C-alpha cells in the first residue's frame, strides 16, 4: 500500500515527507493506522547516526494507532484494537523468558542498529529502494507494519494519540523507579535531567512513597514542572552552587537513589557522589562512544555504591503499560502535562522545539 512517511535520507538531514510503499503484514504481524507518535531523543540520535541505522530509514518508535489488519498467526490483538507500540522482543530467548524482554537477543538488530525486522527483511520501499525500519515499527508514517509482540492493547476511553510514548520514554523513566530501584517508603531520590524520562521518574517516585524527591536541570521551566509533578526540591545546575553539596544538605548526608538521564559525564559523577553509603545510581542516558572518567575506588567501590544501567525501564510492556494507563486515569501519572502536539508536516519543528526545551514530549498527531 502507498502512504506518506518521514524519511531520513542522509546523516543529519531534516525529515523528508514523501510517498512510500508499505508491504502487508506477515503471519505474526499487524497493520496499524497511526493516530499519534512521540518524538524521542533516540530518534534524533539515529537521525544523526549516533545509532548507525542504515540509511535511508523511516524512524519513529513511540507509535499509537488502530489495528487495521492482522496476520494469520496473530493471537494477541484483533482488528479495531487501540494499541500503543513498544520495542520488539522475541518472547523466546532466555532474557525474554526470564522476564527481561527489554534485553531480548534481537534488541540491537531490530530495535537499534540493524534496520531490519527479526527475519532480516524490510517492509518499506522508496523509489524502488528498500528503506530501513526502527524498533520493528517505523512510526513516523501514516501506517506501520509491526509484530504482535510490539503491540500493547490500550483502553478506548483514553486519548490514543498521547499513549505512544508509554512504549519507550515514559516507561523508561517510570520503570527505572518501579521495576529497578523499587524504593522504600520514606526514601530519597535525585533525578538528573527533567525531560520526559526524568519527569516520569519523578511522578513514579512520588507514587512509590519517596518523601524527598530532588529534580536537577538547567531549564527553569522544567524545574517548575518537576515541582508540580512531585519533586519536593529542585536545583538549577547553572546556579553556580555545588549540586552534590546541596543534595547532601537536603538529604542530611546523601540520597538513597539517583537516576541519571543526560549521559553527560560530569553529571554521571554528580549522580554517584550525591549518594549516601550503599546508595544506588541508575543510568538511563546513552553515552555512545563517550568516555566517562569515574574514580571507581571513591565513587563506587569504597562507599559500597551500585551503578546500574537500565533499558526501557526493565519493563514487561504488556503488563507495565496498562498499569501506567490506570495511574494516568486516576490522575496519578499525568503524562498529558508533558505533551506538545504537532502536525505531521511540522515534524522538523517538533525536533527543534524539543532540543530547545520548548517541548518536553512532542507528539505528532495524524
C-alpha positions as CSV (number, residue, x, y, z in Angstrom):
1,X,0.0,0.0,0.0
2,X,1.1,3.6,-0.6
3,X,1.4,6.0,2.4
4,X,3.3,9.1,3.5
5,X,6.3,8.7,5.7
6,X,9.0,11.0,7.1
7,X,12.3,9.7,5.6
8,X,15.8,10.2,6.9
9,X,17.9,10.1,3.7
10,X,21.3,11.3,4.7
11,X,23.1,11.6,8.1
12,X,21.7,14.6,10.0
13,X,19.3,15.7,7.2
14,X,15.8,17.0,8.1
15,X,13.0,14.5,7.9
16,X,11.6,14.5,4.4
17,X,7.9,13.6,3.9
18,X,7.2,11.7,0.7
19,X,5.2,8.7,-0.6
20,X,6.5,5.2,0.1
21,X,5.3,1.7,-0.4
22,X,4.5,-0.5,2.6
23,X,4.3,-4.3,2.4
24,X,1.4,-6.2,4.0
25,X,1.8,-7.8,7.4
26,X,3.3,-11.3,7.7
27,X,1.9,-14.2,9.9
28,X,2.6,-12.7,13.3
29,X,2.3,-9.1,12.2
30,X,-0.3,-6.4,12.2
31,X,-1.1,-3.3,10.2
32,X,-1.7,-0.3,12.3
33,X,-3.1,3.1,11.2
34,X,-1.2,5.7,13.2
35,X,-3.1,8.2,15.4
36,X,-0.1,9.7,17.1
37,X,3.6,9.2,17.6
38,X,6.1,10.6,20.1
39,X,9.4,12.2,19.0
40,X,12.1,10.7,21.2
41,X,15.7,11.7,21.6
42,X,16.7,8.2,20.4
43,X,15.1,9.1,17.0
44,X,17.2,12.2,16.8
45,X,20.3,10.2,17.7
46,X,19.6,7.8,14.9
47,X,18.8,10.7,12.5
48,X,22.3,12.0,13.2
49,X,23.8,8.4,13.1
50,X,24.8,8.2,16.7
51,X,22.9,4.9,16.3
52,X,24.2,3.8,12.9
53,X,20.8,2.6,11.4
54,X,21.5,2.1,7.6
55,X,20.0,4.9,5.6
56,X,17.6,5.7,4.1
57,X,15.3,4.9,7.0
58,X,11.9,5.7,8.4
59,X,12.4,6.3,12.2
60,X,9.8,6.6,14.9
61,X,9.3,4.2,17.7
62,X,6.6,5.6,20.1
63,X,3.6,5.0,17.9
64,X,0.0,4.5,18.8
65,X,-2.9,3.6,16.5
66,X,-5.7,1.4,15.5
67,X,-5.2,-2.2,14.1
68,X,-6.4,-2.5,10.5
69,X,-5.3,-6.0,9.5
70,X,-3.7,-9.0,11.3
71,X,-1.6,-11.9,10.1
72,X,-2.8,-15.5,10.1
73,X,-1.0,-16.4,13.4
74,X,-1.8,-13.3,15.4
75,X,-3.5,-14.0,18.7
76,X,-2.7,-11.0,20.9
77,X,-4.7,-8.3,19.1
78,X,-7.7,-8.0,16.8
79,X,-8.8,-5.6,14.1
80,X,-10.1,-2.4,15.7
81,X,-8.0,-2.7,18.8
82,X,-6.3,0.5,20.0
83,X,-2.6,-0.2,20.6
84,X,0.5,1.5,21.9
85,X,3.6,0.2,20.2
86,X,6.7,-0.6,22.1
87,X,10.1,-2.2,21.5
88,X,10.3,-5.6,19.7
89,X,11.1,-8.7,21.7
90,X,11.0,-12.3,20.5
91,X,9.3,-13.9,23.6
92,X,11.6,-16.9,23.1
93,X,15.2,-16.1,24.2
94,X,16.5,-16.6,27.7
95,X,16.1,-12.9,28.6
96,X,12.5,-12.7,27.4
97,X,11.6,-15.9,29.2
98,X,13.1,-14.7,32.4
99,X,11.1,-11.5,32.4
100,X,13.5,-9.1,30.7
101,X,12.2,-8.6,27.2
102,X,14.0,-5.3,27.1
103,X,17.2,-7.3,26.9
104,X,16.0,-9.6,24.1
105,X,18.7,-11.0,22.0
106,X,17.2,-9.2,19.0
107,X,17.4,-5.8,20.7
108,X,20.3,-4.4,18.8
109,X,19.4,-5.9,15.4
110,X,15.7,-4.9,15.4
111,X,15.3,-2.0,17.8
112,X,18.6,-0.2,17.3
113,X,21.2,-0.7,14.7
114,X,20.1,-3.3,12.1
115,X,17.3,-1.5,10.4
116,X,15.5,-4.8,9.8
117,X,12.8,-7.0,11.2
118,X,13.6,-10.2,13.1
119,X,13.6,-12.2,9.8
120,X,16.2,-9.9,8.3
121,X,13.8,-8.3,5.9
122,X,12.4,-4.8,5.5
123,X,8.8,-3.6,4.8
124,X,9.1,-0.1,3.2
125,X,10.4,0.8,-0.2
126,X,11.1,4.3,-1.6
127,X,11.6,4.8,-5.3
128,X,12.4,1.1,-5.7
129,X,14.9,1.1,-2.8
130,X,14.4,-0.8,0.5
131,X,14.2,1.5,3.5
132,X,15.4,0.6,7.0
133,X,13.0,0.3,9.8
134,X,13.3,1.3,13.5
135,X,12.3,-0.7,16.6
136,X,10.3,-3.0,14.2
137,X,7.7,-0.3,13.7
138,X,8.9,2.9,11.9
139,X,6.0,5.0,13.0
140,X,7.0,8.4,11.5
141,X,4.5,7.3,8.9
142,X,0.7,7.1,8.3
143,X,0.7,3.3,8.8
144,X,3.1,0.7,10.3
145,X,3.6,-3.0,10.0
146,X,4.8,-4.4,13.3
147,X,4.9,-7.7,15.2
148,X,2.2,-8.6,17.7
149,X,4.9,-8.6,20.3
150,X,5.3,-4.8,19.8
151,X,1.6,-4.2,20.4
152,X,0.0,-3.3,23.8
153,X,-3.8,-3.1,23.7
154,X,-4.9,0.1,25.5
155,X,-8.3,1.3,26.8
156,X,-10.5,3.0,24.2
157,X,-11.6,5.7,26.7
158,X,-8.1,7.4,26.7
159,X,-6.7,9.8,24.1
160,X,-4.9,7.3,21.9
161,X,-2.6,9.9,20.3
162,X,-0.7,10.5,23.5
163,X,-0.3,6.9,24.5
164,X,2.7,6.1,22.2
165,X,5.5,7.4,24.5
166,X,4.4,4.9,27.1
167,X,6.1,2.4,24.8
168,X,9.5,3.9,25.3
169,X,10.4,7.2,27.1
170,X,7.6,7.2,29.6
171,X,8.0,3.6,30.7
172,X,11.8,4.1,30.8
173,X,11.6,6.8,33.5
174,X,8.7,5.2,35.4
175,X,10.1,1.7,35.1
176,X,13.6,2.7,36.4
177,X,11.9,3.6,39.7
178,X,9.1,1.0,39.9
179,X,10.9,-2.0,38.3
180,X,14.6,-1.5,39.1
181,X,15.0,0.7,42.2
182,X,11.8,-0.3,44.0
183,X,12.4,2.4,46.6
184,X,11.5,2.1,50.2
185,X,8.7,4.3,51.5
186,X,10.2,7.5,53.0
187,X,13.4,7.2,51.0
188,X,15.2,10.0,49.0
189,X,15.9,10.1,45.3
190,X,17.5,12.6,42.9
191,X,16.6,12.8,39.2
192,X,19.2,14.4,37.0
193,X,17.5,15.8,33.8
194,X,13.9,16.8,33.9
195,X,12.9,15.9,30.4
196,X,10.2,13.4,29.6
197,X,12.1,10.4,31.0
198,X,13.2,12.3,34.2
199,X,9.7,13.7,34.9
200,X,8.1,10.3,34.6
201,X,10.7,9.1,37.1
202,X,9.7,11.9,39.4
203,X,6.0,11.0,39.1
204,X,6.7,7.3,39.8
205,X,8.9,8.2,42.8
206,X,6.0,10.1,44.3
207,X,3.7,7.2,43.7
208,X,6.2,4.9,45.2
209,X,6.3,6.7,48.5
210,X,9.6,8.6,48.2
211,X,9.4,11.6,50.5
212,X,12.4,13.5,49.3
213,X,12.4,13.9,45.5
214,X,15.0,16.2,44.0
215,X,15.0,17.3,40.4
216,X,18.1,18.7,38.8
217,X,18.1,20.5,35.4
218,X,19.4,23.6,33.6
219,X,16.0,24.9,32.4
220,X,13.9,26.7,34.9
221,X,10.6,25.9,33.3
222,X,11.3,22.2,33.5
223,X,12.2,22.6,37.2
224,X,8.8,24.3,37.7
225,X,7.0,21.4,36.1
226,X,9.1,18.9,38.2
227,X,7.8,20.6,41.4
228,X,4.2,20.5,40.0
229,X,4.6,16.7,39.3
230,X,6.0,15.7,42.7
231,X,9.5,17.0,43.3
232,X,10.0,18.3,46.8
233,X,13.1,20.2,45.9
234,X,14.7,21.4,42.6
235,X,18.2,22.5,41.8
236,X,19.3,24.6,38.8
237,X,22.7,23.3,37.8
238,X,23.5,26.7,36.3
239,X,23.3,28.3,39.8
240,X,27.0,28.1,40.5
241,X,26.4,26.1,43.7
242,X,27.8,22.6,44.2
243,X,25.0,20.3,43.2
244,X,26.4,17.4,45.2
245,X,26.8,19.6,48.3
246,X,23.3,20.9,48.0
247,X,21.8,17.4,47.7
248,X,23.8,16.2,50.7
249,X,22.5,19.2,52.7
250,X,18.9,18.5,51.7
251,X,19.2,14.7,52.4
252,X,21.3,15.2,55.5
253,X,24.2,13.2,54.2
254,X,23.3,11.8,50.8
255,X,20.4,10.4,48.8
256,X,19.3,6.7,48.8
257,X,18.9,6.7,45.0
258,X,19.7,8.7,41.9
259,X,18.7,8.5,38.3
260,X,20.8,10.0,35.5
261,X,19.1,10.7,32.2
262,X,21.5,13.2,30.5
263,X,24.6,11.0,29.6
264,X,26.8,14.0,30.4
265,X,30.0,12.6,32.1
266,X,30.2,15.3,34.8
267,X,26.5,14.7,35.7
268,X,27.1,11.0,35.9
269,X,29.7,11.7,38.5
270,X,27.3,14.0,40.4
271,X,24.7,11.3,40.4
272,X,27.3,8.9,42.1
273,X,28.8,11.4,44.6
274,X,25.4,12.7,45.8
275,X,24.5,9.2,47.2
276,X,24.9,8.1,50.7
277,X,26.9,5.0,51.6
278,X,25.5,1.9,49.7
279,X,23.3,4.1,47.6
280,X,22.2,3.1,44.0
281,X,22.6,5.1,40.8
282,X,20.7,4.1,37.6
283,X,21.9,5.3,34.2
284,X,19.3,5.9,31.6
285,X,21.1,8.1,29.1
286,X,23.2,6.7,26.2
287,X,26.8,7.8,26.3
288,X,27.5,6.2,22.9
289,X,31.3,6.1,22.4
290,X,31.8,8.9,25.0
291,X,34.4,8.1,27.7
292,X,33.2,8.7,31.2
293,X,36.0,9.1,33.8
294,X,34.9,7.6,37.1
295,X,37.3,7.1,40.1
296,X,35.8,3.7,41.0
297,X,37.5,3.5,44.4
298,X,35.9,6.7,45.6
299,X,32.7,6.8,43.6
300,X,31.6,3.1,43.8
301,X,33.7,0.5,45.5
302,X,34.9,2.3,48.6
303,X,31.4,3.6,49.7
304,X,29.7,0.4,48.6
305,X,27.6,2.1,45.9
306,X,25.8,0.4,43.0
307,X,25.9,1.7,39.4
308,X,23.3,0.1,37.2
309,X,22.3,0.5,33.6
310,X,18.6,0.2,32.7
311,X,17.0,-0.1,29.2
312,X,13.3,0.6,28.7
313,X,12.6,0.7,32.4
314,X,13.2,-3.1,32.9
315,X,9.6,-3.4,31.9
316,X,7.4,-6.1,30.5
317,X,5.3,-3.7,28.4
318,X,2.2,-5.8,28.1
319,X,2.0,-5.8,31.9
320,X,3.5,-2.4,32.8
321,X,1.9,-0.1,30.3
322,X,-1.6,-1.0,31.3
323,X,-0.6,-0.1,34.9
324,X,0.7,3.3,33.8
325,X,-2.5,3.9,32.0
326,X,-4.5,3.1,35.1
327,X,-2.4,5.5,37.1
328,X,-3.0,8.1,34.3
329,X,-6.8,7.6,34.5
330,X,-6.6,8.1,38.3
331,X,-4.7,11.4,37.9
332,X,-1.6,9.9,39.4
333,X,0.6,9.9,36.3
334,X,-0.4,13.0,34.3
335,X,1.5,12.4,31.1
336,X,-0.7,15.0,29.3
337,X,1.2,17.7,31.1
338,X,4.4,16.8,29.3
339,X,3.0,16.9,25.8
340,X,3.0,19.5,23.0
341,X,1.3,18.4,19.7
342,X,2.4,19.0,16.2
343,X,1.0,18.2,12.7
344,X,2.9,15.6,10.7
345,X,4.2,18.3,8.3
346,X,5.8,20.0,11.3
347,X,7.9,17.1,12.5
348,X,11.2,19.0,12.0
349,X,9.9,21.9,14.1
350,X,9.0,19.3,16.8
351,X,12.6,18.2,16.9
352,X,13.8,21.8,17.1
353,X,11.4,22.6,19.9
354,X,12.4,19.5,21.8
355,X,16.1,20.4,21.5
356,X,15.4,24.0,22.8
357,X,13.4,22.7,25.7
358,X,10.2,24.3,24.3
359,X,8.5,20.9,24.1
360,X,9.1,18.2,26.8
361,X,7.5,15.4,24.7
362,X,6.5,16.4,21.1
363,X,3.6,14.3,19.8
364,X,2.8,14.1,16.1
365,X,-1.0,13.8,15.8
366,X,-2.1,12.3,12.5
